[in-house]
Amino acid sequence: MSNINKQSQSIDKIAGVQDISHENAAACSGGALRLWSEPNYAGIERSYTSSKDNLNDFNNLASSFEVGNNEVWRLFTKTGYTGNYATLGGYYYNNLGVGINNEVESVLKLQ
């Protein structure tokens, strides 16, 4: 029994274990809004676990999305949750349609 403690190692020393952000962890578990810059889940990817009133460097880039864990999100064409919007809910994924494709600037988590 005493050998167990002598053989244990820090978790960060184990191959394949790494520290990831809370947003990435939520995205991996399905608890996030995921956006891609290209249709069919290609290109740059961003994950959001809470509302964001300005996507900053990802404004007007979103072309495809995934909503997980029975969440409901509203995507707006302007910052500050304004402009045209689309409401996405349930476990849903697809390409963004006409009127919002490449125009998303803010995202609001409703549920």
The first five atom37 places (N, CA, C, CB, O) and aatype in JSON, in Angstrom:
{
  "aatype": [12, 15, 2, 9, 2, 11, 5, 15, 5, 15, 9, 3, 11, 9, 0, 7, 19, 5, 3, 9, 15, 8, 6, 2, 0, 0, 0, 4, 15, 7, 7, 0, 10, 1, 10, 17, 15, 6, 14, 2, 18, 0, 7, 9, 6, 1, 15, 18, 16, 15, 15, 11, 3, 2, 10, 2, 3, 13, 2, 2, 10, 0, 15, 15, 13, 6, 19, 7, 2, 2, 6, 19, 17, 1, 10, 13, 16, 11, 16, 7, 18, 16, 7, 2, 18, 0, 16, 10, 7, 7, 18, 18, 18, 2, 2, 10, 7, 19, 7, 9, 2, 2, 6, 19, 6, 15, 19, 10, 11, 10, 5],
  "atom_mask": [
    [1, 1, 1, 1, 1],
    [1, 1, 1, 1, 1],
    [1, 1, 1, 1, 1],
    [1, 1, 1, 1, 1],
    [1, 1, 1, 1, 1],
    [1, 1, 1, 1, 1],
    [1, 1, 1, 1, 1],
    [1, 1, 1, 1, 1],
    [1, 1, 1, 1, 1],
    [1, 1, 1, 1, 1],
    [1, 1, 1, 1, 1],
    [1, 1, 1, 1, 1],
    [1, 1, 1, 1, 1],
    [1, 1, 1, 1, 1],
    [1, 1, 1, 1, 1],
    [1, 1, 1, 0, 1],
    [1, 1, 1, 1, 1],
    [1, 1, 1, 1, 1],
    [1, 1, 1, 1, 1],
    [1, 1, 1, 1, 1],
    [1, 1, 1, 1, 1],
    [1, 1, 1, 1, 1],
    [1, 1, 1, 1, 1],
    [1, 1, 1, 1, 1],
    [1, 1, 1, 1, 1],
    [1, 1, 1, 1, 1],
    [1, 1, 1, 1, 1],
    [1, 1, 1, 1, 1],
    [1, 1, 1, 1, 1],
    [1, 1, 1, 0, 1],
    [1, 1, 1, 0, 1],
    [1, 1, 1, 1, 1],
    [1, 1, 1, 1, 1],
    [1, 1, 1, 1, 1],
    [1, 1, 1, 1, 1],
    [1, 1, 1, 1, 1],
    [1, 1, 1, 1, 1],
    [1, 1, 1, 1, 1],
    [1, 1, 1, 1, 1],
    [1, 1, 1, 1, 1],
    [1, 1, 1, 1, 1],
    [1, 1, 1, 1, 1],
    [1, 1, 1, 0, 1],
    [1, 1, 1, 1, 1],
    [1, 1, 1, 1, 1],
    [1, 1, 1, 1, 1],
    [1, 1, 1, 1, 1],
    [1, 1, 1, 1, 1],
    [1, 1, 1, 1, 1],
    [1, 1, 1, 1, 1],
    [1, 1, 1, 1, 1],
    [1, 1, 1, 1, 1],
    [1, 1, 1, 1, 1],
    [1, 1, 1, 1, 1],
    [1, 1, 1, 1, 1],
    [1, 1, 1, 1, 1],
    [1, 1, 1, 1, 1],
    [1, 1, 1, 1, 1],
    [1, 1, 1, 1, 1],
    [1, 1, 1, 1, 1],
    [1, 1, 1, 1, 1],
    [1, 1, 1, 1, 1],
    [1, 1, 1, 1, 1],
    [1, 1, 1, 1, 1],
    [1, 1, 1, 1, 1],
    [1, 1, 1, 1, 1],
    [1, 1, 1, 1, 1],
    [1, 1, 1, 0, 1],
    [1, 1, 1, 1, 1],
    [1, 1, 1, 1, 1],
    [1, 1, 1, 1, 1],
    [1, 1, 1, 1, 1],
    [1, 1, 1, 1, 1],
    [1, 1, 1, 1, 1],
    [1, 1, 1, 1, 1],
    [1, 1, 1, 1, 1],
    [1, 1, 1, 1, 1],
    [1, 1, 1, 1, 1],
    [1, 1, 1, 1, 1],
    [1, 1, 1, 0, 1],
    [1, 1, 1, 1, 1],
    [1, 1, 1, 1, 1],
    [1, 1, 1, 0, 1],
    [1, 1, 1, 1, 1],
    [1, 1, 1, 1, 1],
    [1, 1, 1, 1, 1],
    [1, 1, 1, 1, 1],
    [1, 1, 1, 1, 1],
    [1, 1, 1, 0, 1],
    [1, 1, 1, 0, 1],
    [1, 1, 1, 1, 1],
    [1, 1, 1, 1, 1],
    [1, 1, 1, 1, 1],
    [1, 1, 1, 1, 1],
    [1, 1, 1, 1, 1],
    [1, 1, 1, 1, 1],
    [1, 1, 1, 0, 1],
    [1, 1, 1, 1, 1],
    [1, 1, 1, 0, 1],
    [1, 1, 1, 1, 1],
    [1, 1, 1, 1, 1],
    [1, 1, 1, 1, 1],
    [1, 1, 1, 1, 1],
    [1, 1, 1, 1, 1],
    [1, 1, 1, 1, 1],
    [1, 1, 1, 1, 1],
    [1, 1, 1, 1, 1],
    [1, 1, 1, 1, 1],
    [1, 1, 1, 1, 1],
    [1, 1, 1, 1, 1],
    [1, 1, 1, 1, 1]
  ],
  "atom_positions": [
    [[0.81, -1.19, 0.0], [0.0, 0.0, 0.0], [0.86, 1.25, 0.0], [-0.93, 0.0, 1.19], [0.5, 2.23, -0.66]],
    [[1.94, 1.27, 0.69], [2.76, 2.48, 0.78], [3.43, 2.8, -0.56], [3.82, 2.33, 1.87], [3.82, 3.94, -0.77]],
    [[3.58, 1.82, -1.46], [4.19, 2.06, -2.77], [3.29, 2.88, -3.7], [4.54, 0.74, -3.42], [3.79, 3.54, -4.61]],
    [[2.01, 2.85, -3.48], [1.09, 3.59, -4.35], [1.39, 5.07, -4.31], [-0.37, 3.34, -3.94], [1.5, 5.71, -5.36]],
    [[1.54, 5.64, -3.14], [1.82, 7.06, -3.02], [3.16, 7.43, -3.63], [1.79, 7.48, -1.57], [3.3, 8.52, -4.19]],
    [[4.12, 6.57, -3.55], [5.44, 6.86, -4.1], [5.43, 6.8, -5.62], [6.47, 5.87, -3.56], [6.27, 7.44, -6.27]],
    [[4.48, 6.06, -6.21], [4.43, 5.91, -7.66], [3.49, 6.91, -8.34], [3.99, 4.52, -7.99], [3.55, 7.07, -9.56]],
    [[2.65, 7.58, -7.58], [1.71, 8.51, -8.21], [2.46, 9.72, -8.75], [0.62, 8.94, -7.22], [3.51, 10.09, -8.24]],
    [[1.89, 10.31, -9.78], [2.51, 11.48, -10.38], [1.47, 12.58, -10.58], [3.17, 11.11, -11.71], [0.26, 12.33, -10.56]],
    [[1.95, 13.75, -10.77], [1.07, 14.88, -11.02], [0.3, 14.64, -12.31], [1.86, 16.2, -11.08], [0.84, 14.11, -13.28]],
    [[-0.99, 15.05, -12.33], [-1.82, 14.81, -13.51], [-1.26, 15.5, -14.75], [-3.24, 15.27, -13.26], [-1.43, 15.0, -15.86]],
    [[-0.61, 16.66, -14.58], [-0.08, 17.37, -15.74], [1.16, 16.7, -16.32], [0.25, 18.8, -15.36], [1.67, 17.13, -17.36]],
    [[1.65, 15.66, -15.66], [2.79, 14.91, -16.18], [2.37, 13.71, -17.03], [3.66, 14.43, -15.04], [3.2, 13.07, -17.68]],
    [[1.07, 13.42, -17.03], [0.56, 12.27, -17.77], [0.39, 12.65, -19.23], [-0.78, 11.77, -17.17], [-0.21, 13.68, -19.55]],
    [[0.92, 11.84, -20.13], [0.83, 12.11, -21.57], [-0.62, 12.21, -22.0], [1.55, 11.01, -22.37], [-1.44, 11.38, -21.61]],
    [[-0.93, 13.19, -22.8], [-2.28, 13.37, -23.33], [-3.19, 14.2, -22.46], [0.0, 0.0, 0.0], [-4.29, 14.55, -22.89]],
    [[-2.79, 14.53, -21.25], [-3.6, 15.35, -20.37], [-3.16, 16.79, -20.55], [-3.48, 14.9, -18.88], [-1.98, 17.11, -20.46]],
    [[-4.13, 17.66, -20.8], [-3.81, 19.07, -20.95], [-4.9, 19.92, -20.33], [-3.62, 19.43, -22.43], [-6.03, 19.47, -20.16]],
    [[-4.55, 21.14, -20.01], [-5.5, 22.09, -19.46], [-6.23, 22.75, -20.62], [-4.79, 23.15, -18.56], [-5.6, 23.28, -21.53]],
    [[-7.57, 22.73, -20.6], [-8.33, 23.4, -21.64], [-9.25, 24.43, -21.0], [-9.14, 22.38, -22.49], [-9.57, 24.33, -19.82]],
    [[-9.67, 25.41, -21.77], [-10.53, 26.46, -21.25], [-11.91, 25.9, -20.93], [-10.64, 27.62, -22.25], [-12.29, 24.84, -21.41]],
    [[-12.66, 26.64, -20.1], [-14.02, 26.23, -19.76], [-14.9, 26.17, -21.0], [-14.63, 27.17, -18.73], [-15.73, 25.28, -21.13]],
    [[-14.73, 27.14, -21.94], [-15.53, 27.14, -23.15], [-15.23, 25.92, -24.01], [-15.29, 28.41, -23.94], [-16.15, 25.32, -24.57]],
    [[-13.96, 25.55, -24.13], [-13.62, 24.36, -24.91], [-14.14, 23.09, -24.25], [-12.11, 24.26, -25.1], [-14.6, 22.18, -24.93]],
    [[-14.06, 23.03, -22.93], [-14.58, 21.87, -22.21], [-16.09, 21.74, -22.42], [-14.26, 21.96, -20.71], [-16.59, 20.64, -22.63]],
    [[-16.8, 22.86, -22.35], [-18.24, 22.84, -22.57], [-18.57, 22.43, -24.0], [-18.86, 24.21, -22.26], [-19.51, 21.67, -24.23]],
    [[-17.79, 22.91, -24.94], [-18.02, 22.56, -26.34], [-17.83, 21.06, -26.55], [-17.06, 23.35, -27.26], [-18.6, 20.44, -27.28]],
    [[-16.82, 20.49, -25.91], [-16.58, 19.06, -26.04], [-17.72, 18.24, -25.45], [-15.26, 18.68, -25.35], [-18.04, 17.17, -25.96]],
    [[-18.34, 18.76, -24.39], [-19.42, 18.02, -23.75], [-20.78, 18.33, -24.37], [-19.45, 18.34, -22.27], [-21.79, 17.75, -23.96]],
    [[-20.83, 19.23, -25.35], [-22.07, 19.54, -26.02], [-22.83, 20.69, -25.42], [0.0, 0.0, 0.0], [-23.94, 20.98, -25.87]],
    [[-22.29, 21.38, -24.41], [-22.97, 22.47, -23.74], [-22.58, 23.83, -24.26], [0.0, 0.0, 0.0], [-22.22, 24.71, -23.46]],
    [[-22.63, 24.05, -25.56], [-22.2, 25.33, -26.11], [-22.82, 25.57, -27.48], [-20.68, 25.4, -26.19], [-23.34, 24.66, -28.12]],
    [[-22.73, 26.82, -27.89], [-23.02, 27.19, -29.27], [-21.69, 27.14, -29.99], [-23.71, 28.62, -29.39], [-20.72, 27.79, -29.57]],
    [[-21.63, 26.38, -31.07], [-20.4, 26.31, -31.87], [-20.68, 26.91, -33.23], [-19.9, 24.83, -32.0], [-21.68, 26.59, -33.88]],
    [[-19.8, 27.8, -33.67], [-19.93, 28.45, -34.97], [-18.69, 28.16, -35.8], [-20.13, 29.97, -34.82], [-17.58, 28.11, -35.28]],
    [[-18.88, 27.98, -37.1], [-17.78, 27.79, -38.04], [-17.85, 28.86, -39.12], [-17.83, 26.36, -38.68], [-18.93, 29.35, -39.45]],
    [[-16.71, 29.22, -39.66], [-16.64, 30.28, -40.66], [-17.0, 29.82, -42.06], [-15.26, 30.87, -40.68], [-17.17, 30.64, -42.96]],
    [[-17.12, 28.53, -42.26], [-17.45, 27.97, -43.58], [-18.65, 27.04, -43.46], [-16.23, 27.21, -44.18], [-18.92, 26.52, -42.37]],
    [[-19.38, 26.82, -44.54], [-20.48, 25.85, -44.52], [-19.96, 24.45, -44.17], [-21.21, 25.82, -45.88], [-18.78, 24.15, -44.34]],
    [[-20.87, 23.62, -43.68], [-20.56, 22.21, -43.38], [-19.45, 22.03, -42.36], [-20.19, 21.5, -44.64], [-18.63, 21.12, -42.48]],
    [[-19.42, 22.9, -41.35], [-18.52, 22.76, -40.19], [-17.05, 22.79, -40.56], [-18.82, 21.46, -39.47], [-16.25, 22.01, -40.05]],
    [[-16.71, 23.69, -41.45], [-15.33, 23.83, -41.9], [-14.83, 25.24, -41.55], [-15.2, 23.56, -43.43], [-15.61, 26.13, -41.21]],
    [[-13.55, 25.42, -41.65], [-12.95, 26.72, -41.4], [-12.68, 26.96, -39.93], [0.0, 0.0, 0.0], [-12.51, 26.02, -39.16]],
    [[-12.64, 28.22, -39.55], [-12.37, 28.62, -38.17], [-13.59, 28.29, -37.31], [-12.05, 30.15, -38.08], [-14.73, 28.47, -37.74]],
    [[-13.34, 27.8, -36.1], [-14.42, 27.44, -35.18], [-14.32, 28.28, -33.92], [-14.37, 25.95, -34.84], [-13.23, 28.55, -33.41]],
    [[-15.48, 28.7, -33.43], [-15.57, 29.41, -32.15], [-16.67, 28.75, -31.33], [-15.86, 30.95, -32.35], [-17.67, 28.31, -31.89]],
    [[-16.48, 28.67, -30.01], [-17.47, 28.11, -29.1], [-17.83, 29.15, -28.06], [-16.94, 26.83, -28.43], [-16.98, 29.89, -27.57]],
    [[-19.12, 29.21, -27.73], [-19.61, 30.15, -26.73], [-20.48, 29.41, -25.73], [-20.41, 31.31, -27.39], [-21.35, 28.62, -26.11]],
    [[-20.25, 29.66, -24.44], [-21.04, 29.03, -23.39], [-21.96, 30.04, -22.72], [-20.13, 28.38, -22.36], [-22.79, 29.67, -21.9]],
    [[-21.81, 31.31, -23.06], [-22.69, 32.36, -22.52], [-22.87, 33.44, -23.58], [-22.1, 32.96, -21.2], [-22.16, 33.46, -24.59]],
    [[-23.82, 34.32, -23.33], [-24.12, 35.4, -24.27], [-22.89, 36.27, -24.51], [-25.28, 36.26, -23.76], [-22.05, 36.43, -23.63]],
    [[-22.82, 36.81, -25.72], [-21.7, 37.7, -26.07], [-22.27, 38.79, -26.96], [-20.53, 36.91, -26.79], [-22.78, 38.5, -28.05]],
    [[-22.18, 40.05, -26.51], [-22.82, 41.15, -27.24], [-22.0, 41.66, -28.42], [-23.08, 42.28, -26.31], [-22.48, 42.5, -29.19]],
    [[-20.78, 41.16, -28.57], [-19.94, 41.52, -29.72], [-18.96, 40.38, -29.95], [-19.19, 42.9, -29.49], [-18.12, 40.1, -29.09]],
    [[-19.06, 39.72, -31.08], [-18.17, 38.59, -31.37], [-16.77, 39.05, -31.77], [-18.76, 37.73, -32.47], [-15.89, 38.22, -32.0]],
    [[-16.56, 40.36, -31.87], [-15.27, 40.95, -32.18], [-14.63, 40.35, -33.43], [-14.33, 40.79, -31.01], [-15.1, 40.6, -34.54]],
    [[-13.58, 39.57, -33.26], [-12.83, 39.05, -34.41], [-13.59, 37.98, -35.21], [-11.52, 38.48, -33.95], [-13.07, 37.49, -36.21]],
    [[-14.81, 37.61, -34.77], [-15.59, 36.62, -35.5], [-16.85, 37.23, -36.11], [-15.95, 35.45, -34.58], [-17.68, 36.52, -36.67]],
    [[-17.0, 38.55, -35.98], [-18.16, 39.23, -36.57], [-18.25, 38.94, -38.06], [-18.09, 40.75, -36.32], [-17.25, 38.99, -38.78]],
    [[-19.46, 38.65, -38.51], [-19.78, 38.45, -39.94], [-19.03, 37.28, -40.58], [-19.46, 39.7, -40.7], [-18.8, 37.28, -41.79]],
    [[-18.66, 36.29, -39.79], [-17.95, 35.13, -40.33], [-18.75, 33.83, -40.25], [-16.65, 34.96, -39.6], [-18.49, 32.91, -41.03]],
    [[-19.71, 33.72, -39.35], [-20.39, 32.44, -39.1], [-21.21, 31.96, -40.3], [-21.3, 32.57, -37.89], [-22.04, 32.69, -40.83]],
    [[-20.95, 30.73, -40.7], [-21.68, 30.1, -41.81], [-22.37, 28.8, -41.42], [-20.74, 29.85, -42.97], [-23.35, 28.42, -42.05]],
    [[-21.87, 28.11, -40.41], [-22.54, 26.9, -39.93], [-22.46, 26.86, -38.41], [-21.89, 25.62, -40.55], [-21.63, 27.54, -37.81]],
    [[-23.33, 26.07, -37.8], [-23.45, 26.1, -36.35], [-23.88, 24.76, -35.79], [-24.44, 27.17, -35.93], [-24.32, 23.86, -36.51]],
    [[-23.74, 24.65, -34.46], [-24.25, 23.51, -33.71], [-24.69, 24.02, -32.34], [-23.18, 22.38, -33.58], [-23.96, 24.77, -31.69]],
    [[-25.88, 23.62, -31.91], [-26.39, 23.95, -30.59], [-26.6, 22.63, -29.86], [-27.73, 24.79, -30.67], [-27.27, 21.74, -30.38]],
    [[-26.05, 22.51, -28.68], [-26.17, 21.25, -27.95], [-26.91, 21.36, -26.63], [0.0, 0.0, 0.0], [-27.29, 22.44, -26.2]],
    [[-27.1, 20.22, -26.0], [-27.68, 20.1, -24.66], [-29.02, 20.78, -24.5], [-26.73, 20.66, -23.66], [-29.29, 21.38, -23.46]],
    [[-29.87, 20.71, -25.51], [-31.2, 21.31, -25.46], [-31.18, 22.79, -25.11], [-32.05, 20.58, -24.46], [-32.11, 23.29, -24.48]],
    [[-30.12, 23.48, -25.51], [-30.02, 24.92, -25.27], [-30.76, 25.68, -26.36], [-28.54, 25.36, -25.22], [-31.04, 25.14, -27.44]],
    [[-31.08, 26.94, -26.08], [-31.7, 27.82, -27.05], [-30.85, 29.08, -27.14], [-33.19, 28.16, -26.66], [-30.55, 29.71, -26.12]],
    [[-30.47, 29.43, -28.35], [-29.63, 30.6, -28.61], [-30.3, 31.49, -29.65], [-28.22, 30.18, -29.07], [-31.01, 31.0, -30.53]],
    [[-30.06, 32.79, -29.54], [-30.51, 33.73, -30.56], [-29.27, 34.39, -31.16], [-31.51, 34.8, -29.97], [-28.44, 34.94, -30.43]],
    [[-29.14, 34.34, -32.48], [-28.02, 34.95, -33.19], [-28.5, 36.22, -33.87], [-27.41, 33.96, -34.25], [-29.48, 36.21, -34.6]],
    [[-27.8, 37.33, -33.61], [-28.19, 38.64, -34.12], [-27.21, 39.13, -35.19], [-28.28, 39.66, -32.98], [-26.02, 38.8, -35.16]],
    [[-27.74, 39.93, -36.12], [-26.91, 40.47, -37.21], [-26.17, 41.75, -36.81], [-27.77, 40.74, -38.43], [-25.37, 42.26, -37.59]],
    [[-26.43, 42.27, -35.61], [-25.75, 43.47, -35.13], [-25.25, 43.24, -33.71], [-26.7, 44.71, -35.18], [-25.76, 42.38, -33.0]],
    [[-24.25, 44.02, -33.3], [-23.76, 43.94, -31.93], [-24.85, 44.43, -30.97], [-22.46, 44.78, -31.76], [-25.79, 45.1, -31.37]],
    [[-24.7, 44.08, -29.7], [-25.64, 44.51, -28.68], [-27.0, 43.85, -28.77], [0.0, 0.0, 0.0], [-28.0, 44.41, -28.31]],
    [[-27.06, 42.66, -29.38], [-28.29, 41.88, -29.51], [-29.36, 42.66, -30.28], [-28.82, 41.49, -28.13], [-30.52, 42.73, -29.85]],
    [[-28.97, 43.25, -31.4], [-29.9, 44.02, -32.23], [-29.82, 43.53, -33.67], [-29.58, 45.54, -32.16], [-28.99, 42.69, -34.01]],
    [[-30.7, 44.06, -34.5], [-30.75, 43.67, -35.9], [-31.62, 42.45, -36.1], [0.0, 0.0, 0.0], [-32.36, 42.06, -35.19]],
    [[-31.55, 41.86, -37.26], [-32.29, 40.63, -37.55], [-31.72, 39.51, -36.7], [-32.21, 40.26, -39.05], [-30.56, 39.57, -36.28]],
    [[-32.53, 38.5, -36.44], [-32.04, 37.38, -35.63], [-32.66, 36.07, -36.06], [-32.32, 37.63, -34.16], [-33.69, 36.02, -36.74]],
    [[-32.0, 35.01, -35.64], [-32.5, 33.65, -35.81], [-32.42, 32.97, -34.45], [-31.69, 32.85, -36.91], [-31.43, 33.13, -33.74]],
    [[-33.45, 32.22, -34.1], [-33.46, 31.49, -32.83], [-33.2, 30.02, -33.13], [-34.82, 31.68, -32.07], [-33.88, 29.41, -33.96]],
    [[-32.22, 29.46, -32.45], [-31.82, 28.07, -32.66], [-31.99, 27.32, -31.35], [-30.34, 27.97, -33.16], [-31.59, 27.81, -30.3]],
    [[-32.59, 26.13, -31.39], [-32.81, 25.41, -30.15], [-32.7, 23.91, -30.3], [0.0, 0.0, 0.0], [-32.65, 23.37, -31.4]],
    [[-32.68, 23.26, -29.13], [-32.54, 21.82, -29.09], [-31.15, 21.42, -29.54], [0.0, 0.0, 0.0], [-30.27, 22.27, -29.67]],
    [[-30.95, 20.16, -29.78], [-29.67, 19.74, -30.35], [-29.83, 19.87, -31.85], [-29.27, 18.26, -29.92], [-30.44, 19.02, -32.5]],
    [[-29.29, 20.93, -32.38], [-29.55, 21.29, -33.76], [-28.26, 21.73, -34.41], [-30.61, 22.38, -33.86], [-27.44, 22.4, -33.79]],
    [[-28.09, 21.37, -35.65], [-26.89, 21.8, -36.37], [-27.23, 21.93, -37.84], [-25.72, 20.8, -36.16], [-28.04, 21.17, -38.38]],
    [[-26.6, 22.89, -38.48], [-26.9, 23.14, -39.87], [-26.04, 24.29, -40.38], [-28.39, 23.43, -40.07], [-25.23, 24.85, -39.65]],
    [[-26.26, 24.62, -41.65], [-25.66, 25.82, -42.21], [-26.62, 26.97, -41.97], [-25.35, 25.65, -43.74], [-27.83, 26.79, -41.99]],
    [[-26.08, 28.17, -41.74], [-26.93, 29.33, -41.53], [-27.58, 29.73, -42.84], [-26.12, 30.5, -40.95], [-26.96, 29.64, -43.9]],
    [[-28.82, 30.16, -42.77], [-29.58, 30.48, -43.97], [-29.44, 31.92, -44.43], [0.0, 0.0, 0.0], [-28.72, 32.72, -43.83]],
    [[-30.14, 32.22, -45.5], [-30.15, 33.55, -46.09], [-30.61, 34.55, -45.03], [-31.07, 33.61, -47.35], [-31.54, 34.27, -44.27]],
    [[-29.98, 35.7, -44.97], [-30.36, 36.74, -44.04], [-29.53, 36.76, -42.77], [0.0, 0.0, 0.0], [-29.51, 37.77, -42.07]],
    [[-28.83, 35.67, -42.48], [-27.98, 35.64, -41.29], [-26.61, 35.04, -41.58], [-28.67, 34.84, -40.18], [-25.66, 35.25, -40.82]],
    [[-26.48, 34.3, -42.68], [-25.19, 33.73, -43.05], [-24.15, 34.83, -43.21], [-25.32, 32.91, -44.36], [-24.38, 35.81, -43.91]],
    [[-23.02, 34.67, -42.57], [-21.91, 35.64, -42.6], [-22.32, 37.02, -42.1], [-21.37, 35.76, -44.0], [-21.72, 38.02, -42.49]],
    [[-23.34, 37.09, -41.23], [-23.79, 38.38, -40.7], [-23.92, 38.4, -39.18], [-25.1, 38.74, -41.31], [-24.33, 39.43, -38.63]],
    [[-23.59, 37.33, -38.48], [-23.78, 37.26, -37.03], [-22.72, 38.11, -36.32], [-23.7, 35.79, -36.54], [-21.53, 37.98, -36.57]],
    [[-23.21, 39.0, -35.41], [-22.29, 39.86, -34.64], [-22.48, 39.73, -33.15], [-22.48, 41.3, -35.04], [-21.6, 40.16, -32.39]],
    [[-23.6, 39.14, -32.68], [-23.79, 38.91, -31.25], [-24.65, 37.67, -31.04], [-24.45, 40.15, -30.58], [-25.46, 37.32, -31.9]],
    [[-24.47, 37.01, -29.92], [-25.21, 35.78, -29.61], [-25.77, 35.87, -28.2], [-24.3, 34.52, -29.77], [-25.07, 36.3, -27.27]],
    [[-27.01, 35.46, -28.03], [-27.68, 35.54, -26.75], [-28.17, 34.15, -26.35], [-28.86, 36.54, -26.8], [-28.93, 33.52, -27.08]],
    [[-27.72, 33.69, -25.2], [-28.16, 32.38, -24.69], [-29.49, 32.59, -23.97], [-27.08, 31.74, -23.74], [-29.56, 33.31, -22.98]],
    [[-30.54, 31.94, -24.47], [-31.87, 32.07, -23.9], [-32.17, 30.99, -22.88], [-32.9, 32.04, -24.99], [-32.92, 31.21, -21.93]],
    [[-31.59, 29.81, -23.08], [-31.87, 28.68, -22.19], [-30.66, 27.78, -22.13], [-33.1, 27.88, -22.66], [-30.68, 26.76, -21.43]]
  ]
}
